[in-house]
C-alpha cells in the first residue's frame, strides 16, 4: 500500500475471541454496517499525509465507528458484517480450536498500535496492527487477566534499518501460571510472514509461586541472518 510512492504501509492482524474488557460501563447498542467481500481481497490504498491510523483503518474496514472510551478505559471500534464473505479457517494460537474469519455474526475491529521506521535506502514504513473480535451488541466484551488485551507486536532490528516483529502470546488458567509462546514475523517478498515460533519462552510464577522464567532475543552478528533465543 503506497502513499505517493514515499510510504509503504503494512498491517499485522490479530484474531481474538476476546478483546479488551471493562467494568462499570453503560452498554451501547452497537450496529453493524454491511460491507462487500472486496475488503478481504488484495487492494492498493492511497493514504494522505499526515498519516491517520483511524482513518486508514476505516478505509480498510468501512464499518460503523464507535468510541466507548471512559476514564482510563479506551474502547474504540469499527463494527461491520460481511454477508457475502466466505470465512477462512485460521489456526488458533491456543491449539485448541480454529478461528473462522470473518465472524458470521459480525466483527469488531480495534486499532492496537502504529510503528514507523525507515530502511537502509531511506524508504519509510508504517506498520499498523489491529485485532478483530466477534460482534457484541453492547461493544463491551468481558475479558480479564491474561485475556485482557491482544498482544502488541514488538519491533526487532534485524539488519541495516530492517525490522521484524515479535509477538508474545501469553495464556493460562485463572491465577496462573501463564505460559508464553513467541512468534517472529518479518517482511518477505512484499508481505509479513511467520518465520519462527518458539513455545514456552516464558512462564509466570502464578498464585502458588512456582518456577518462572523469561527469554531474551538477539540477532547474531555477521553476514548471515540467525536469530537466537536465550
PyMOL commands that set and color helices and strands:
alter all, ss='L'
color gray80, all
select helices_A, chain A and resi 37-40+53-60+145-147
alter helices_A, ss='H'
color red, helices_A
select strands_A, chain A and resi 2-3+7-15+33-34+64-67+76-81+88-91+98-101+107-118+124-134+154-157+163-171+179-188+191-203+217-219+227-229
alter strands_A, ss='S'
color yellow, strands_A
deselect
rebuild
show_as cartoon
